[in-house]
Each structure stands twice: as C-alpha cells, then as structure tokens.
Amino acid sequence: MGEYEQAITDQEQWLTIARAAGLRHGEGIALGSLGNIYESQGQYAKALNYHQQHLAIAQAENDLEMLGSALGNVGSCCHALGQYQQAKDHHCQHLRLAQKIGNRQGESNALGGLGSACYSLSEYDQAASYFEQQRQIAKEIHDRLSAGNALGGLGNVCFATGNYDQALTYHQRHLAIAQSLDHQQSLLHALGNIGNVHSALSQYPQAIDCYQQQLATAQAIGDQLGMSLAYGNLGVVCHALGDYEEAFQQFHQQLKLVRQMGDCYREGQVLSNLGNTYHVIGRHTPAMQCFQEALSIARQLGERL
C-alpha cells in the first residue's frame, strides 16, 4: 500500500471511530485531513466534498480555529476547480475570522488565497495588495514559506501585466527560498513560473530547462497536478517551436493525468491546446472534436476557458 493510500485508510478508520463515539471535533479533523490528502493528489472535487463536511461541523460546533482552516481549504479547492468567485468569498470569510481571533498565520494564509483568487479574476491591483500584505505578515511571524509564496504571487501579477523583468526577479527570489527550505512544492511552482517568463520572452531553451526541472520535481514527490502543469508547459513551448509531434505527446500526457484526477477545468484547457495544434497542421476533424469537447466541458462548468 502506498503512502497516500495508507494515509487515507488511517483517516477513514479514525473518521469511523470518531463518528461512532460522537466526537464531532475528531470527526472534523479526520474530514479535513482526508480533504487535504485528496487535494494534494489533485482530486479536487472529492477534496471539496470532505472540506465542506468539515466546514459544516466547524460551524455547528462554533469552533473558530477549525472554521478558519475549513474556510481556507474550501476556498483553495474552489480555486483549483476554476470557481474563482466562490474561492474569493471563502477566503474573505477566512480573513475576517482570522483578524477577529488574532490568528496571524491564518490571516497570512487567507491573504494569499485572496491574492490568488483576485489574480485569476484579473483583479491585478487587488491581488498585488493582498500578496504584499501576506508578505509583510509572513516576515513578522518569520514564515519564510509564506513569504516565498507571496513573492511568487507578486511575480505572477507582474507577469500578467507584462512586467517580465520584475516578474523574473520575484520568481527567482521565490526559487531561492524554496531551495533553501528544500520545499519541493514551492520549488516546482517557482520553476514553472520562471519557465513561463522565459517562454513569454521567446527564450525557449531556458523555458524548457525550467519545465523539465519542474516535471522531475513533481515526479519525485508524486505530485500529479505539478506533473500535469509541466507537461502542459512543455507542450506549449514545443507548439511554439513548431515541434508539433512532441507537443502532441506532452499534451496527451497532460490529458491522461487531468482525467485521472477528475480535473474537468484543466481537461478543457488541454483539449483546447490539442485542438489548436491539430488545427495548425491542417487536421481539422480531430481539431473540431477537441474544440467541441472543450466547449461541452466549459458549458458544464459554467466557466469560460
């Protein structure tokens, strides 16, 4: 039995015991832990279900610490599923609660979640403000991991607004922190973001090097989402270089993973990329099939890909 399977089994056993004994706090902890495990594996719909149950218990018990954690976790899953406004709403509630009870770590986490939600909603000024507030609190409480994540968020805002030099500076600072902490999740995010800047500047060899390191890091820790993002990034660069056969291979690897994870939002994105690649080489029938599948997913999600 693998590490994640064993963790799931352990938490499911504890959940059963807690429910049988009427231990609502323990039940909430087990539900939250199961949500975190599934979220770490990219199974966001399943994770969201557990986090919502955790949230309901926290509300019923009026457990403010548990409530803050659950709100943040629901927000994170909503964001991963492309439900950005819902994510923003939950992170806002988390922030207000953390400020009310004086939980500075929770406040930092909520600000980071808000920054990410606003970034995805193209509310870049607001996103930058939240990330900067997160960075300041992280410095105060000596949380280098959160400080690094905030730098990554600021880098993404700069990237989205076309300030590539500043974006690269932020992402390189994030990478340095991730390396010093040996935090593999942060490392693969920083590598992907640096690769994105190089790709935007048509510096494709540097971009490919970053994406290959991102993929290797994700594979080493079994991060399916990280692997899928790396495959997608490599596919986009191969497409830009006119290496369509390699682009197909990377996109199909990504498609396989997102389908395994049940990540419909990213499945639609991959299908769109595949459709574009088919279209460029004149294979219009499979291109149309990919676009139709992507459109169907977009309608189901109520989102615009």
MOTA-V148205 format. One record per run of one state. SS is the DSSP state (A for helix, B for strand, O for the rest). FROM is the first residue (numbers start at 1). TO is the last residue. If there is no record, write none. Layout:
BEGIN
ss=SS from=FROM to=TO
ss=SS from=FROM to=TO
END
This chain:
BEGIN
ss=O from=1 to=2
ss=A from=3 to=21
ss=O from=22 to=23
ss=A from=24 to=40
ss=O from=41 to=43
ss=A from=44 to=61
ss=O from=62 to=63
ss=A from=64 to=80
ss=O from=81 to=83
ss=A from=84 to=101
ss=O from=102 to=103
ss=A from=104 to=120
ss=O from=121 to=123
ss=A from=124 to=140
ss=O from=141 to=143
ss=A from=144 to=160
ss=O from=161 to=163
ss=A from=164 to=181
ss=O from=182 to=183
ss=A from=184 to=200
ss=O from=201 to=203
ss=A from=204 to=221
ss=O from=222 to=223
ss=A from=224 to=240
ss=O from=241 to=243
ss=A from=244 to=261
ss=O from=262 to=263
ss=A from=264 to=280
ss=O from=281 to=283
ss=A from=284 to=301
ss=O from=302 to=305
END
